[in-house]
Amino acid sequence: MKPASLPEIRKELKSRDPEEVIQICLRLGRFKKDNKELLTYLLFDAQDEQAYIEAVKYEIDDMMDEINHNHIYYAKKSLRKIQRNLNKYIRYSGNKQTEVEVLLHFGMAIKDSKVAIHRSNVLSNMYDRIIARIEKALGTLHEDIQADYRHEIEQL
């Protein structure tokens, strides 16, 4: 079965009554955790982006505390898991400034952690990709905002 395109879905949702649209959204939330998380962001967190950023930063700090520093293999797996979660949160927001702030905080957390990122090529490459991704997202923001973040990027 081929899924409908977004314009077709939009047209169909406009033709339905609001109560039916609510039921469709609730049913959509039941099937996958990602759908439920996106609905939660759209309904509760999208209005206050700064509070959302702070919540994500708090979660980064919690996950960084749980990293096993004794073995580089487990540290690598933990950092990849954190990065997967961050990518999901960034995708929910869709805001480039949110992406820059979250990735900057993650980069700083990696730098301040006890993980020896330069002992592993994989971790070193991951750290370099994070910095490159920050630079790319920062390039799309206004010059004044870019200047605010430049000092933090230089610390990385």
VOVEX-984498 format. One line per field, with one value per residue (C-alpha): residue in three letters; y, z, x; residue number from 1. Coordinates in steps of 0.05 Angstrom, whole numbers, plus 5000, padded with zeros to 4 digits. Layout:
BEGIN
aa <- (ala;...)
Y <- (Y;...)
Z <- (Z;...)
X <- (X;...)
i <- (NUM;...)
This chain:
BEGIN
aa <- (met;lys;pro;ala;ser;leu;pro;glu;ile;arg;lys;glu;leu;lys;ser;arg;asp;pro;glu;glu;val;ile;gln;ile;cys;leu;arg;leu;gly;arg;phe;lys;lys;asp;asn;lys;glu;leu;leu;thr;tyr;leu;leu;phe;asp;ala;gln;asp;glu;gln;ala;tyr;ile;glu;ala;val;lys;tyr;glu;ile;asp;asp;met;met;asp;glu;ile;asn;his;asn;his;ile;tyr;tyr;ala;lys;lys;ser;leu;arg;lys;ile;gln;arg;asn;leu;asn;lys;tyr;ile;arg;tyr;ser;gly;asn;lys;gln;thr;glu;val;glu;val;leu;leu;his;phe;gly;met;ala;ile;lys;asp;ser;lys;val;ala;ile;his;arg;ser;asn;val;leu;ser;asn;met;tyr;asp;arg;ile;ile;ala;arg;ile;glu;lys;ala;leu;gly;thr;leu;his;glu;asp;ile;gln;ala;asp;tyr;arg;his;glu;ile;glu;gln;leu)
Y <- (5000;5067;5125;5188;5251;5309;5354;5298;5287;5362;5366;5306;5333;5399;5363;5325;5353;5374;5317;5266;5299;5293;5219;5210;5244;5202;5139;5160;5171;5100;5066;5091;5125;5176;5197;5206;5246;5291;5303;5320;5370;5402;5407;5425;5447;5484;5547;5555;5535;5559;5514;5456;5470;5471;5405;5374;5401;5372;5304;5309;5320;5261;5214;5238;5220;5148;5137;5080;5113;5050;5021;5063;5015;5028;5103;5103;5065;5113;5175;5148;5135;5206;5233;5192;5222;5292;5284;5264;5324;5371;5342;5354;5427;5442;5507;5519;5559;5501;5455;5500;5507;5433;5410;5462;5436;5365;5384;5419;5359;5312;5358;5364;5289;5238;5204;5203;5221;5226;5153;5129;5149;5138;5184;5236;5235;5239;5300;5333;5319;5351;5414;5414;5406;5465;5507;5488;5505;5569;5591;5595;5641;5717;5749;5777;5709;5678;5726;5705;5632;5641;5646;5581;5545;5568;5535;5468)
Z <- (5000;4979;5028;5006;4994;5044;5001;4994;5070;5083;5036;5068;5139;5119;5095;5160;5222;5281;5326;5274;5266;5342;5339;5281;5321;5383;5342;5309;5378;5399;5346;5354;5410;5360;5339;5412;5426;5366;5387;5458;5430;5384;5438;5500;5483;5417;5450;5496;5456;5509;5562;5512;5500;5575;5583;5528;5559;5626;5592;5559;5627;5657;5600;5603;5677;5660;5611;5627;5625;5638;5568;5505;5470;5520;5520;5444;5446;5499;5460;5397;5436;5463;5393;5364;5417;5404;5329;5344;5390;5338;5284;5326;5335;5265;5291;5272;5335;5377;5338;5350;5425;5436;5396;5430;5497;5475;5448;5513;5553;5512;5521;5596;5606;5623;5555;5518;5450;5418;5436;5386;5313;5315;5374;5346;5279;5315;5354;5289;5255;5312;5305;5230;5240;5288;5237;5182;5225;5249;5177;5167;5227;5229;5235;5305;5331;5297;5334;5400;5388;5356;5424;5448;5384;5391;5460;5428)
X <- (5000;5029;5020;4986;5027;5026;4983;4932;4933;4926;4866;4833;4844;4812;4751;4742;4706;4750;4727;4747;4815;4825;4809;4858;4913;4900;4900;4966;4996;4980;5022;5092;5131;5160;5090;5070;5134;5122;5049;5074;5123;5072;5018;5059;5130;5126;5099;5159;5221;5270;5239;5243;5317;5330;5294;5335;5399;5379;5368;5436;5468;5431;5451;5524;5526;5507;5564;5612;5680;5719;5712;5716;5668;5612;5626;5620;5554;5527;5548;5515;5451;5452;5464;5405;5359;5385;5374;5302;5291;5322;5278;5216;5233;5256;5287;5360;5374;5349;5395;5455;5442;5429;5490;5534;5513;5526;5595;5612;5587;5632;5691;5680;5668;5721;5713;5779;5751;5820;5836;5784;5779;5704;5693;5740;5703;5636;5659;5685;5618;5581;5624;5613;5538;5538;5576;5527;5465;5497;5508;5432;5421;5423;5492;5478;5459;5520;5565;5535;5551;5620;5656;5624;5643;5715;5717;5700)
i <- (1;2;3;4;5;6;7;8;9;10;11;12;13;14;15;16;17;18;19;20;21;22;23;24;25;26;27;28;29;30;31;32;33;34;35;36;37;38;39;40;41;42;43;44;45;46;47;48;49;50;51;52;53;54;55;56;57;58;59;60;61;62;63;64;65;66;67;68;69;70;71;72;73;74;75;76;77;78;79;80;81;82;83;84;85;86;87;88;89;90;91;92;93;94;95;96;97;98;99;100;101;102;103;104;105;106;107;108;109;110;111;112;113;114;115;116;117;118;119;120;121;122;123;124;125;126;127;128;129;130;131;132;133;134;135;136;137;138;139;140;141;142;143;144;145;146;147;148;149;150;151;152;153;154;155;156)
